[in-house]
Amino acid sequence: MSAEILDGKLLARQIRGELAEEVAAFVASRGVVPTLAAVLVGSDPASEVYVRNKRRDCKEVGIESQLHALPVETSQEELLTLIARLNADDRVHGILVQLPVPEQISTEVVLASVDPSKDVDAFHAENVGKIVQGRPRFLPCTPNGVMELLKRNGLSTVGQHVVIVGRSDIVGKPLANMLIQRGADATVTVCHSRTRDLPSVTRLADILVVAIGRANFVTAEMVKPGAVVVDVGINRTDDGLVGDVDFAGVSEVASWITPVPGGVGPLTRVMLLVNTLTAAREATG
Ligand code: NDP
């Protein structure tokens, strides 16, 4: 068997096209341009690229973006002062603090300081709670990207056994919470580094989602024939970017598979734009 490709790049382009129309209609009816403020502390090259890409995405769909670049020695208090100013600024609808922040700054404190109605990454405890309760304000970008990739390729999660490998706050946990809500209706198993006999669990999956950060970790023997495999991992290796899944081997047993790059990553980016438009809609009634 050779798996069909879940093409995130293509789908992201399609969604950006839809969004551009929605943003234009919003601007025409409300006279307000949705605006995202990106906060970058320090000069981590990867973070700089991420922020640049996010701003480029904004421009493509007609969302305004601001860049607030602070030096690496910025104190927590200085960062909190900037966030308070952005929280109070009616022209700013979404605030994104690019992680990681330098070590003198507490990630937890900073994320908690963002006004939940502008928290377009959906990291604030209030927004996480809303997701758990099944009445989300914003959906977290990577998990929502995974859901959209499945849905728009006609792959229902209803009644499916979804096994997620990885329990981080940004991928595994929120995705598990979204999948167990009514409507998604999946049966979910979450694995982590202490899971005993991982292959015996991953082989039960109708849909296997892997987010651990280990290059080519999931091999064909760990996958049930015909399963859908979603690879969230992004690993920089001498051979370039690779996922957590051995793409060549697993393609032979899976029915559908995401490539890396070009799978979940582009959808993560597009979901930030979706959330910024949602925030602007909320802010303007
Ligand atoms: P974290 O490092 O925060 O979490 C990794 C998780 O994987 C942990 O729960 C850890 O278990 C688990 N894990 C690690 N090793 C194993 C193992 N051998 N067996 C089973 N479980 C294991 O990572 P993130 O969730 O932030 O990111 C995961 C990957 O996804 C990374 O490659 C990252 O770059 C990528 N990523 C991609 C995105 C995209 O848009 N495509 C967005 C976000 C992340 P434990 O909790 O026990 O330590």
Boltz pocket constraint, residues with backbone or C-beta under 6 A from the ligand:
constraints:
  - pocket:
      binder: B
      contacts: [[A, 142], [A, 165], [A, 166], [A, 167], [A, 168], [A, 169], [A, 170], [A, 171], [A, 172], [A, 191], [A, 192], [A, 193], [A, 194], [A, 195], [A, 198], [A, 210], [A, 211], [A, 212], [A, 213], [A, 214], [A, 231], [A, 232], [A, 233], [A, 234], [A, 235], [A, 264], [A, 265], [A, 266], [A, 268], [A, 269]]
      max_distance: 6.0
